[in-house]
Amino acid sequence: MRHYVDQIVRSSALVGTNYRAACYAKSKPDFVNKLRFVEEEANESLYFLELIFEFYPERKAEITLLYKEGNELLAMAVSSINTALNKSS
């Protein structure tokens, strides 16, 4: 169980780290690449939240709130990637 919590800490920290890196991207391809890492780490965080829920269903309200926020971050990353790819240079 502790391993899952540690994984969430790592992957969620990498969401922020990679987002910050995307803000300083040197080109559109670099920006998209860094946002893809945001997408991957956000998705990983959601996966581990799902696993933790299996161990602690009594904490559904807390986990659901975190899951909702993580899903919103994931959606924003995907939307930003799509916008960047569909925008003509």
C-alpha positions in Angstrom: 0.0 0.0 0.0 2.8 2.4 0.9 4.3 1.8 -2.5 1.1 3.1 -4.1 1.1 6.3 -2.1 4.8 6.9 -2.9 3.9 6.4 -6.6 1.2 9.0 -6.4 3.5 11.5 -4.7 6.1 10.9 -7.5 3.7 11.0 -10.4 1.8 14.0 -9.2 5.0 15.9 -8.5 6.0 15.2 -12.1 2.8 16.6 -13.4 3.8 20.0 -11.9 7.4 19.6 -12.9 6.6 18.8 -16.6 3.9 21.5 -16.8 6.4 24.1 -15.6 8.9 22.8 -18.2 6.2 23.1 -20.9 5.7 26.8 -19.9 9.4 27.3 -20.9 9.4 25.2 -24.0 11.7 26.3 -26.8 9.4 25.4 -29.6 5.9 24.0 -30.3 7.2 20.4 -30.6 9.0 20.8 -27.3 5.9 22.2 -25.7 3.7 19.3 -27.0 6.3 16.8 -25.9 6.5 18.2 -22.4 2.7 18.3 -22.1 2.6 14.6 -23.2 4.6 13.9 -20.1 2.1 15.8 -18.1 -0.6 13.7 -19.6 1.2 10.5 -18.9 2.0 11.4 -15.2 -1.6 12.6 -14.6 -3.0 9.4 -15.9 -0.6 7.4 -13.8 -1.7 9.3 -10.7 -5.3 8.5 -11.5 -4.4 4.8 -11.8 -2.8 4.8 -8.4 -5.8 6.6 -6.9 -8.0 3.9 -8.2 -5.8 1.2 -6.6 -5.8 3.1 -3.3 -9.6 3.3 -3.4 -9.7 -0.5 -3.5 -7.8 -0.6 -0.2 -9.7 2.2 1.4 -13.3 2.4 0.1 -14.3 4.2 3.3 -12.3 7.2 2.1 -14.4 7.4 -1.0 -15.2 11.1 -0.6 -11.5 12.2 -0.3 -10.3 9.9 -3.1 -13.2 11.0 -5.3 -12.3 14.7 -4.9 -8.6 14.0 -5.7 -9.6 11.8 -8.7 -11.9 14.6 -10.0 -9.1 17.2 -9.8 -6.6 14.8 -11.4 -9.0 14.1 -14.2 -9.5 17.8 -14.8 -5.8 18.3 -15.0 -5.5 15.4 -17.4 -8.3 16.9 -19.6 -6.6 20.3 -19.6 -3.3 18.7 -20.7 -5.0 16.8 -23.5 -6.9 19.8 -24.7 -3.7 21.9 -24.7 -1.9 19.3 -26.7 -4.8 19.1 -29.2 -4.9 22.9 -29.5 -1.2 23.2 -30.0 -1.2 20.5 -32.7 -4.2 21.9 -34.5 -3.0 25.5 -34.5 -1.2 26.6 -37.6 2.2 28.1 -37.0 
